[in-house]
């Protein structure tokens, strides 16, 4: 295969990688909450019922923000059901996932778990069956200092100090006909505007995310974004994007998923800026890619309805999936100037990097490792990557670059990281890294997830990337072979 070349220059920076780009998602779905992050009967449970082994893995990678409680679940959720004495909380049918919600884990438990995990909460309000009043009540419960009905309820429930939740979602996937309370864009925009203003009347410091399209194939995309922003532009900070990739796509289509993510992001950016220009506004709307992952829908067994926390969406990931997630990580980093929040969906058990089974230590799936690299990129600067790479044809997609790459430089300027994936199932790619713009830097590590070291999907404890020998440098250039179907992290550091 032809040689590839990658060039980066410290002068050409895309933007700072917001720490919240490496966020995740916890929904009341399947075993994500019950049996995932919270399981009082498990040997690993702490005094709060939190699984300490799951907490350990979340702390290990330092997940910066966790979206909660949904997802489709939130569009039928009454937050009042999940506060107060657990024994007095009602069980409700969850209409989104046809399960029974016992409400033993609610807002206070979720925010307590976030504190224990060292992460920030991103709360979603119900704009499916409820509206501005209930949304403002929840902000009052979490953020008001005291002396009002809901803040005093919080204090009576054992939490006198406000939580200070800053990041809020105005509903979830309201463009989708599957969503409880789905409505046309103009109707959602009006409701989101009313909720935004009511919520900010309680706490003017919060940040708000309006619902964008559920994926780039929605027939209303991108007109939905344009309609919503024409109404809400001055009252929201971000608009959301959601996208999942997986079978029944062909292997080649799945490995090319980041091309769709790139187009999705760039179309939403263009739509935001078009609306801003029409309004003659100097404000720039940010993007919150608050659901993304590989999701193999054909792997889902049927579950018996109206049970509590039935196993659902428990995909077991293989090496291909790790490479795909690596390319999606690269796409988010490449667009760090506008994508400021992103949440890998979900965190535990449900299409997740972490698996928690009863009575066994929690373990990492293959996708855990490229996700970790996204979190490590926090507060660095994303660099413009000039990549010349061979291409191959993929049915249904067209010509696809074999290599995919992103690059970051640390806040202090001392560390350059190159993230490179090879999509080809068949061919290694000889690659020249042009580092002539980085005098005084030397390559210090090359870690690799390669097909030759992979294991069957679902094998507990997917091994981390392995260190490979460093190539020699010659006059600011490094020649390295990027193996077939691999995910690579190369680090260069400046000597002092």
RODO-2510 file (C-alpha; in nm, 4 decimals, decimal comma):
residues 496
     n   res          X          Y          Z
     1     x     0,0000     0,0000     0,0000
     2     x     0,1134     0,3558    -0,0774
     3     x     0,2909     0,5587     0,1898
     4     x     0,0982     0,8070     0,4036
     5     x     0,2249     1,1370     0,5424
     6     x     0,1056     1,3258     0,8503
     7     x     0,2075     1,6868     0,9156
     8     x     0,1219     1,8989     1,2204
     9     x     0,2417     2,2480     1,3071
    10     x     0,2024     2,4236     1,6456
    11     x     0,0911     2,7403     1,4678
    12     x    -0,2246     2,5787     1,3251
    13     x    -0,4627     2,5135     1,6125
    14     x    -0,8306     2,4223     1,5852
    15     x    -0,9319     2,5056     1,9414
    16     x    -0,9011     2,3982     2,3022
    17     x    -1,0430     2,0569     2,3889
    18     x    -1,3045     2,1257     2,6561
    19     x    -1,2687     1,8873     2,9495
    20     x    -1,6379     1,7956     2,9062
    21     x    -1,5701     1,6472     2,5625
    22     x    -1,4892     1,3186     2,7416
    23     x    -1,8234     1,2881     2,9192
    24     x    -2,0496     0,9856     2,9517
    25     x    -2,4146     0,9005     3,0088
    26     x    -2,6179     0,7165     3,2734
    27     x    -2,9831     0,6437     3,1900
    28     x    -3,2490     0,4466     3,3724
    29     x    -3,2271     0,1771     3,1068
    30     x    -3,1544    -0,1921     3,1510
    31     x    -2,8810    -0,2518     3,4099
    32     x    -2,7057     0,0835     3,3783
    33     x    -2,8325     0,2198     3,7118
    34     x    -2,9718    -0,0839     3,8952
    35     x    -2,7007    -0,3487     3,8877
    36     x    -2,4571    -0,1062     3,7221
    37     x    -2,3562     0,1988     3,9208
    38     x    -2,5895     0,1130     4,2143
    39     x    -2,6371    -0,2333     4,3628
    40     x    -2,6661    -0,2419     4,7444
    41     x    -2,6691    -0,6232     4,7495
    42     x    -2,3426    -0,6676     4,5596
    43     x    -2,0240    -0,7475     4,7582
    44     x    -1,8594    -0,4447     4,5939
    45     x    -2,1272    -0,2020     4,7196
    46     x    -2,0261     0,0762     4,9553
    47     x    -2,2440     0,2212     5,2336
    48     x    -2,4452     0,4199     4,9741
    49     x    -2,5098     0,1176     4,7544
    50     x    -2,2643     0,2423     4,4905
    51     x    -2,0516    -0,0288     4,3311
    52     x    -1,7013     0,0645     4,4438
    53     x    -1,5372    -0,1262     4,1571
    54     x    -1,7332     0,0774     3,9019
    55     x    -1,6492     0,3971     4,0883
    56     x    -1,2833     0,2946     4,0785
    57     x    -1,2823     0,2631     3,6995
    58     x    -1,4696     0,5925     3,6559
    59     x    -1,2196     0,7688     3,8819
    60     x    -0,9303     0,5984     3,7022
    61     x    -1,0157     0,7653     3,3725
    62     x    -1,1522     1,0813     3,5391
    63     x    -1,4824     1,1015     3,3531
    64     x    -1,5529     1,4777     3,3572
    65     x    -1,9321     1,4924     3,3185
    66     x    -2,2202     1,2415     3,3259
    67     x    -2,5577     1,3059     3,1637
    68     x    -2,8579     1,1828     3,3675
    69     x    -3,1362     1,0440     3,3822
    70     x    -3,1956     1,0096     3,0103
    71     x    -3,2352     0,9589     2,7280
    72     x    -3,5775     0,8396     2,6273
    73     x    -3,6509     0,7645     2,9927
    74     x    -3,6585     1,1328     3,0895
    75     x    -3,9546     1,2123     2,8641
    76     x    -4,1905     1,0336     3,1048
    77     x    -4,0014     1,0938     3,4306
    78     x    -4,1364     1,2691     3,7412
    79     x    -3,8334     1,3738     3,9430
    80     x    -4,0504     1,3973     4,2562
    81     x    -4,0889     1,0175     4,2498
    82     x    -3,7148     0,9776     4,3101
    83     x    -3,6668     1,2005     4,6158
    84     x    -3,7464     1,1542     4,9816
    85     x    -3,7479     0,8309     5,1872
    86     x    -3,6758     0,5426     4,9461
    87     x    -3,9354     0,3158     5,1055
    88     x    -4,2113     0,5657     5,0272
    89     x    -4,1220     0,6206     4,6625
    90     x    -4,3678     0,4839     4,4046
    91     x    -4,2906     0,2301     4,1344
    92     x    -4,3925     0,3494     3,7882
    93     x    -4,4135     0,1969     3,4416
    94     x    -4,1302     0,3276     3,2250
    95     x    -4,3065     0,3813     2,8938
    96     x    -3,9828     0,4381     2,7025
    97     x    -3,8244     0,0982     2,7738
    98     x    -4,1292    -0,1036     2,8897
    99     x    -3,9731    -0,1660     3,2288
   100     x    -4,0736    -0,0987     3,5896
   101     x    -3,8964     0,1946     3,7541
   102     x    -3,8771     0,1489     4,1347
   103     x    -3,7371     0,4998     4,1943
   104     x    -3,4967     0,3757     4,4619
   105     x    -3,2247     0,5747     4,2821
   106     x    -3,3136     0,9359     4,2063
   107     x    -3,1750     1,2885     4,1885
   108     x    -3,0044     1,2938     4,5283
   109     x    -2,8477     0,9508     4,4761
   110     x    -2,7318     1,0471     4,1265
   111     x    -2,5712     1,3713     4,2442
   112     x    -2,4156     1,1904     4,5392
   113     x    -2,2745     0,9313     4,3013
   114     x    -2,1312     1,2083     4,0800
   115     x    -1,9580     1,3599     4,3824
   116     x    -1,8155     1,0195     4,4795
   117     x    -1,6973     0,9635     4,1217
   118     x    -1,5383     1,3080     4,0974
   119     x    -1,7545     1,4043     3,8017
   120     x    -1,9958     1,6837     3,7113
   121     x    -2,3667     1,6180     3,6518
   122     x    -2,5473     1,7117     3,3315
   123     x    -2,9186     1,6881     3,4130
   124     x    -3,1985     1,6526     3,1599
   125     x    -3,5499     1,7855     3,2203
   126     x    -3,8700     1,6234     3,0985
   127     x    -4,0186     1,8168     2,8074
   128     x    -4,2107     1,5130     2,6822
   129     x    -4,4965     1,4900     2,9326
   130     x    -4,4078     1,7998     3,1368
   131     x    -4,2875     2,1524     3,0745
   132     x    -4,1457     2,4765     3,2080
   133     x    -4,2963     2,4523     3,5575
   134     x    -4,1522     2,1112     3,6433
   135     x    -3,8182     2,2046     3,4839
   136     x    -3,7918     2,5149     3,7023
   137     x    -3,8930     2,3085     4,0074
   138     x    -3,6022     2,0706     3,9486
   139     x    -3,3553     2,3603     3,9180
   140     x    -3,4981     2,5001     4,2408
   141     x    -3,4533     2,1604     4,4096
   142     x    -3,0910     2,1227     4,3026
   143     x    -2,9593     2,4793     4,2930
   144     x    -3,1600     2,7216     4,5094
   145     x    -2,9887     2,7968     4,8410
   146     x    -3,2991     2,7624     5,0612
   147     x    -3,6153     2,9210     5,1937
   148     x    -3,8408     2,7974     4,9117
   149     x    -4,0583     2,4880     4,8797
   150     x    -3,8291     2,2700     4,6664
   151     x    -3,5013     2,3863     4,8191
   152     x    -3,6434     2,3168     5,1638
   153     x    -3,7529     1,9734     5,0441
   154     x    -3,3920     1,9097     4,9428
   155     x    -3,2720     2,0162     5,2874
   156     x    -3,5337     1,7951     5,4547
   157     x    -3,4035     1,5072     5,2460
   158     x    -3,0599     1,5508     5,4017
   159     x    -2,8936     1,7903     5,1567
   160     x    -2,9023     2,1455     5,2931
   161     x    -2,6378     2,2798     5,0567
   162     x    -2,7332     2,3365     4,6908
   163     x    -2,5755     2,1059     4,4362
   164     x    -2,5021     2,3833     4,1858
   165     x    -2,5733     2,1803     3,8700
   166     x    -2,4613     2,3970     3,5762
   167     x    -2,5325     2,1946     3,2612
   168     x    -2,8911     2,1092     3,1606
   169     x    -3,0612     1,9400     2,8630
   170     x    -3,3968     2,0750     2,7482
   171     x    -3,5565     1,7364     2,6869
   172     x    -3,4292     1,4495     2,4754
   173     x    -3,4613     1,3591     2,1050
   174     x    -3,7876     1,5465     2,0652
   175     x    -3,7528     1,5137     1,6866
   176     x    -3,8045     1,1353     1,7122
   177     x    -4,1515     0,9787     1,6669
   178     x    -4,0466     0,7157     1,9258
   179     x    -4,0138     0,9853     2,1922
   180     x    -4,2903     1,0313     2,4485
   181     x    -4,4284     1,3763     2,3761
   182     x    -4,2718     1,4020     2,0293
   183     x    -4,3831     1,7195     1,8566
   184     x    -4,2953     1,9334     1,5531
   185     x    -3,9872     2,1512     1,5713
   186     x    -4,1783     2,4780     1,6102
   187     x    -4,3807     2,3396     1,9021
   188     x    -4,0718     2,1990     2,0735
   189     x    -3,8868     2,5284     2,0220
   190     x    -4,1657     2,7215     2,1947
   191     x    -4,1698     2,4783     2,4890
   192     x    -3,7895     2,4782     2,5158
   193     x    -3,7857     2,8590     2,5180
   194     x    -4,0419     2,8714     2,7995
   195     x    -3,8479     2,6108     2,9999
   196     x    -3,5170     2,7892     2,9419
   197     x    -3,6501     3,1203     3,0680
   198     x    -3,8190     2,9634     3,3717
   199     x    -3,5070     2,7667     3,4635
   200     x    -3,2824     3,0717     3,4287
   201     x    -3,5210     3,2735     3,6419
   202     x    -3,4238     3,0358     3,9255
   203     x    -3,0509     3,0238     3,8413
   204     x    -2,9105     3,2608     3,5832
   205     x    -2,5713     3,0863     3,5754
   206     x    -2,6820     2,7568     3,4199
   207     x    -2,5927     2,6410     3,0683
   208     x    -2,8663     2,4976     2,8449
   209     x    -2,8660     2,2431     2,5634
   210     x    -3,1533     2,2440     2,3133
   211     x    -3,2523     1,9225     2,1356
   212     x    -3,1051     1,8825     1,7917
   213     x    -3,1509     1,5870     1,5595
   214     x    -3,1353     1,2283     1,6851
   215     x    -2,9108     1,1363     1,3918
   216     x    -2,8079     1,2722     1,0550
   217     x    -3,0513     1,0426     0,8689
   218     x    -3,3628     1,1973     1,0252
   219     x    -3,5895     1,3355     0,7502
   220     x    -3,6204     1,6641     0,9412
   221     x    -3,2411     1,7165     0,9607
   222     x    -3,1124     1,9943     0,9475
   223     x    -3,4370     2,1914     0,9182
   224     x    -3,5131     2,0895     1,2775
   225     x    -3,2014     2,2686     1,4043
   226     x    -3,2788     2,5793     1,2028
   227     x    -3,6377     2,6002     1,3317
   228     x    -3,5383     2,5420     1,6942
   229     x    -3,2582     2,7957     1,6859
   230     x    -3,4677     3,0643     1,5160
   231     x    -3,6751     3,0615     1,8344
   232     x    -3,4196     2,9722     2,1045
   233     x    -3,0923     3,1197     1,9763
   234     x    -3,0571     3,3845     2,2466
   235     x    -3,1678     3,1551     2,5299
   236     x    -2,9548     2,8402     2,4831
   237     x    -2,5822     2,7746     2,4778
   238     x    -2,5635     2,4456     2,2862
   239     x    -2,7600     2,2272     2,0502
   240     x    -2,7377     1,8497     2,0791
   241     x    -2,6335     1,5801     1,8331
   242     x    -2,6858     1,2047     1,8789
   243     x    -2,5491     0,9248     1,6624
   244     x    -2,4883     0,5509     1,6937
   245     x    -2,3072     0,3266     1,4489
   246     x    -2,3162    -0,0506     1,4169
   247     x    -2,4578    -0,3539     1,2464
   248     x    -2,6411    -0,4199     1,0183
   249     x    -2,3943    -0,1936     0,8392
   250     x    -2,1209    -0,3798     0,6569
   251     x    -1,7792    -0,4006     0,8179
   252     x    -1,6446    -0,1386     0,5787
   253     x    -1,9332     0,1003     0,6470
   254     x    -1,8893     0,0631     1,0212
   255     x    -1,5171     0,1345     1,0014
   256     x    -1,5985     0,4480     0,7992
   257     x    -1,8454     0,5795     1,0622
   258     x    -1,6360     0,8866     1,1471
   259     x    -1,7003     1,0262     0,7999
   260     x    -2,0680     1,0510     0,8897
   261     x    -1,9826     1,2077     1,2264
   262     x    -1,7639     1,4668     1,0518
   263     x    -2,0433     1,5588     0,8074
   264     x    -2,3038     1,5672     1,0848
   265     x    -2,0987     1,8069     1,2975
   266     x    -2,0067     2,0319     1,0060
   267     x    -2,3680     2,0552     0,8838
   268     x    -2,4921     2,1489     1,2318
   269     x    -2,2161     2,4102     1,2645
   270     x    -2,3167     2,5583     0,9290
   271     x    -2,6834     2,5636     1,0319
   272     x    -2,6053     2,7327     1,3649
   273     x    -2,3938     2,9960     1,1945
   274     x    -2,6540     3,0543     0,9232
   275     x    -2,9186     3,1240     1,1875
   276     x    -2,6735     3,3473     1,3748
   277     x    -2,5966     3,5399     1,0578
   278     x    -2,9666     3,5865     0,9804
   279     x    -3,0111     3,7261     1,3294
   280     x    -2,6952     3,9401     1,2924
   281     x    -2,5759     3,7914     1,6191
   282     x    -2,2176     3,7773     1,7413
   283     x    -2,3026     3,4769     1,9625
   284     x    -2,1745     3,1326     1,8597
   285     x    -2,3813     2,8296     1,9537
   286     x    -2,1753     2,5367     2,0789
   287     x    -2,2424     2,1703     2,0044
   288     x    -2,3163     1,9013     2,2620
   289     x    -2,2672     1,5549     2,1088
   290     x    -2,4297     1,4049     2,4156
   291     x    -2,4999     1,0559     2,2791
   292     x    -2,2493     0,8698     2,0621
   293     x    -2,1130     0,5161     2,0407
   294     x    -2,1100     0,1890     1,8523
   295     x    -2,4443     0,0127     1,9018
   296     x    -2,5054    -0,3269     1,7415
   297     x    -2,8843    -0,3418     1,7426
   298     x    -2,8895    -0,6892     1,5905
   299     x    -2,7203    -0,8206     1,9078
   300     x    -3,0143    -0,7304     2,1319
   301     x    -3,2169    -1,0269     2,2661
   302     x    -3,5836    -0,9754     2,3413
   303     x    -3,6589    -0,8960     2,7036
   304     x    -3,9690    -0,9664     2,9059
   305     x    -4,1576    -0,6366     2,9481
   306     x    -4,2528    -0,4718     3,2745
   307     x    -3,9642    -0,6044     3,4795
   308     x    -3,7265    -0,4029     3,6949
   309     x    -3,3881    -0,3453     3,5289
   310     x    -3,3988    -0,6281     3,2726
   311     x    -3,0714    -0,6801     3,0799
   312     x    -3,0941    -0,4607     2,7696
   313     x    -2,8533    -0,3330     2,5048
   314     x    -2,5625    -0,5221     2,6623
   315     x    -2,3392    -0,5190     2,3570
   316     x    -2,0080    -0,7002     2,3884
   317     x    -1,7429    -0,5168     2,1923
   318     x    -1,4582    -0,6529     1,9810
   319     x    -1,1461    -0,5095     1,8259
   320     x    -1,3248    -0,3585     1,5245
   321     x    -1,5478    -0,1641     1,7624
   322     x    -1,2464    -0,0210     1,9456
   323     x    -1,1007     0,1038     1,6167
   324     x    -1,4337     0,2623     1,5218
   325     x    -1,4634     0,4356     1,8592
   326     x    -1,1050     0,5547     1,8100
   327     x    -1,2009     0,7234     1,4829
   328     x    -1,5065     0,8829     1,6481
   329     x    -1,2771     1,0152     1,9223
   330     x    -1,0592     1,1649     1,6488
   331     x    -1,3618     1,3321     1,4889
   332     x    -1,4639     1,4963     1,8165
   333     x    -1,1093     1,6225     1,8762
   334     x    -1,0845     1,7563     1,5207
   335     x    -1,3980     1,9638     1,5873
   336     x    -1,3003     2,0841     1,9347
   337     x    -1,3560     2,4465     1,8341
   338     x    -1,7344     2,3892     1,8291
   339     x    -1,8064     2,0570     2,0013
   340     x    -1,7657     2,1455     2,3668
   341     x    -1,9587     1,8637     2,5353
   342     x    -1,9820     1,4980     2,4354
   343     x    -2,1133     1,1916     2,6180
   344     x    -2,0219     0,8348     2,5301
   345     x    -2,3473     0,6444     2,5723
   346     x    -2,3590     0,4754     2,8091
   347     x    -2,1194     0,4289     3,0997
   348     x    -2,1984     0,0858     3,2502
   349     x    -2,3535    -0,2343     3,1058
   350     x    -2,5721    -0,0618     2,8429
   351     x    -2,3639    -0,0209     2,5228
   352     x    -2,0856     0,0669     2,7613
   353     x    -1,7077     0,0634     2,8133
   354     x    -1,7548    -0,0854     3,1631
   355     x    -1,9333    -0,4109     3,2495
   356     x    -2,0593    -0,4831     3,6031
   357     x    -2,1931    -0,8330     3,6622
   358     x    -2,3367    -0,9566     3,9943
   359     x    -2,0695    -1,0799     4,2322
   360     x    -1,7799    -1,0273     3,9871
   361     x    -1,5329    -0,7381     3,9620
   362     x    -1,6265    -0,4779     3,7021
   363     x    -1,4183    -0,4952     3,3848
   364     x    -1,3216    -0,2897     3,0829
   365     x    -1,4468    -0,3531     2,7292
   366     x    -1,2346    -0,2874     2,4209
   367     x    -1,3850     0,0585     2,3646
   368     x    -1,2680     0,1704     2,7109
   369     x    -0,9173     0,2371     2,5801
   370     x    -0,9851     0,4843     2,2962
   371     x    -1,2447     0,6529     2,5195
   372     x    -0,9684     0,7019     2,7766
   373     x    -0,7644     0,8892     2,5142
   374     x    -1,0496     1,1337     2,4606
   375     x    -1,0539     1,2124     2,8325
   376     x    -0,6744     1,2509     2,8333
   377     x    -0,7065     1,5157     2,5628
   378     x    -0,8843     1,7530     2,8029
   379     x    -0,7587     2,1116     2,8074
   380     x    -0,5047     2,0445     2,5338
   381     x    -0,5262     2,2221     2,1985
   382     x    -0,6517     2,0345     1,8961
   383     x    -0,4143     2,0768     1,6023
   384     x    -0,4935     2,0908     1,2343
   385     x    -0,3745     1,7626     1,0805
   386     x    -0,2559     1,7543     0,7207
   387     x    -0,2923     1,3858     0,6338
   388     x    -0,2123     1,2332     0,2989
   389     x    -0,3359     0,8741     0,3040
   390     x    -0,4267     0,5955     0,0640
   391     x    -0,7972     0,5415     0,0127
   392     x    -1,0106     0,2354    -0,0496
   393     x    -1,3613     0,1869    -0,1861
   394     x    -1,6408     0,0855     0,0499
   395     x    -1,9774    -0,0208    -0,0902
   396     x    -2,2459     0,2258     0,0082
   397     x    -1,9933     0,4885     0,1157
   398     x    -1,7498     0,5437    -0,1716
   399     x    -1,3835     0,6297    -0,1364
   400     x    -1,2697     0,6175     0,2275
   401     x    -0,9324     0,7310     0,3686
   402     x    -0,7490     0,4309     0,5096
   403     x    -0,5876     0,6292     0,7900
   404     x    -0,7725     0,8590     1,0292
   405     x    -0,5901     1,0965     1,2645
   406     x    -0,6130     1,3704     1,5238
   407     x    -0,3434     1,5583     1,7154
   408     x    -0,3235     1,7594     2,0360
   409     x    -0,0613     1,9645     2,2172
   410     x    -0,0754     1,9966     2,5957
   411     x    -0,1632     2,3173     2,7750
   412     x     0,2005     2,3766     2,8713
   413     x     0,3184     2,2933     2,5203
   414     x     0,5421     2,0113     2,6367
   415     x     0,3553     1,7127     2,4944
   416     x     0,2385     1,6345     2,1418
   417     x    -0,0050     1,3423     2,0992
   418     x    -0,0892     1,1818     1,7665
   419     x    -0,3937     0,9527     1,7490
   420     x    -0,3915     0,7393     1,4352
   421     x    -0,6273     0,4629     1,3255
   422     x    -0,5912     0,2267     1,0293
   423     x    -0,9309     0,1234     0,8917
   424     x    -0,7999    -0,1389     0,6513
   425     x    -0,8708    -0,4997     0,7532
   426     x    -0,5944    -0,6154     0,5198
   427     x    -0,3037    -0,3730     0,4859
   428     x    -0,0514    -0,1948     0,7045
   429     x     0,0325     0,1596     0,5952
   430     x     0,3933     0,2893     0,5978
   431     x     0,3609     0,6424     0,7327
   432     x     0,5944     0,9396     0,7614
   433     x     0,5337     1,1695     1,0560
   434     x     0,6658     1,5136     0,9669
   435     x     0,7714     1,6758     1,2952
   436     x     1,0070     1,9386     1,1562
   437     x     0,7921     2,2126     1,3137
   438     x     0,8644     2,0604     1,6585
   439     x     1,2382     2,1063     1,7205
   440     x     1,3477     1,9774     2,0592
   441     x     1,0675     1,7194     2,0766
   442     x     1,1413     1,3476     2,0761
   443     x     0,9063     1,0545     2,0363
   444     x     0,8815     0,8845     2,3779
   445     x     0,6043     0,6259     2,3361
   446     x     0,3929     0,4407     2,0838
   447     x     0,0979     0,2438     2,2236
   448     x    -0,1166     0,0285     1,9997
   449     x    -0,4377    -0,1679     1,9950
   450     x    -0,3712    -0,4147     1,7146
   451     x    -0,5812    -0,6960     1,5741
   452     x    -0,3021    -0,9414     1,6489
   453     x    -0,3454    -0,8850     2,0238
   454     x    -0,7267    -0,8762     2,0333
   455     x    -0,9616    -1,1189     2,2076
   456     x    -1,3152    -1,2459     2,1414
   457     x    -1,5934    -0,9939     2,1967
   458     x    -1,7084    -0,9931     2,5567
   459     x    -1,3933    -1,1508     2,7002
   460     x    -1,3692    -0,9969     3,0503
   461     x    -1,0919    -0,7449     3,0976
   462     x    -0,9870    -0,6298     2,7513
   463     x    -0,6105    -0,5738     2,7615
   464     x    -0,4770    -0,2198     2,7345
   465     x    -0,2787    -0,0912     2,4373
   466     x     0,0696    -0,2415     2,4181
   467     x     0,3940    -0,0484     2,3880
   468     x     0,5745    -0,1049     2,0597
   469     x     0,9371    -0,0209     1,9698
   470     x     1,0016     0,3389     1,8767
   471     x     1,1195     0,4144     1,5224
   472     x     1,4275     0,6235     1,4562
   473     x     1,3985     0,9913     1,3733
   474     x     1,5823     1,1446     1,0799
   475     x     1,5910     1,5220     1,0280
   476     x     1,2542     1,5821     1,1899
   477     x     1,0822     1,2902     1,0207
   478     x     0,9740     0,9587     1,1698
   479     x     0,8865     0,6559     0,9602
   480     x     0,6380     0,4233     1,1271
   481     x     0,4185     0,1385     1,0073
   482     x     0,0535     0,1660     1,1111
   483     x    -0,0710    -0,1962     1,1252
   484     x    -0,3934    -0,3047     0,9657
   485     x    -0,7038    -0,2444     1,1744
   486     x    -0,5235    -0,0669     1,4575
   487     x    -0,5560     0,2273     1,6940
   488     x    -0,2321     0,4059     1,7812
   489     x    -0,1240     0,6739     2,0273
   490     x     0,2172     0,8300     1,9674
   491     x     0,3576     1,0810     2,2169
   492     x     0,6423     1,3260     2,1641
   493     x     0,7803     1,5408     2,4468
   494     x     0,9907     1,8528     2,4550
   495     x     1,3214     1,8328     2,6330
   496     x     1,4131     2,1167     2,8729
***
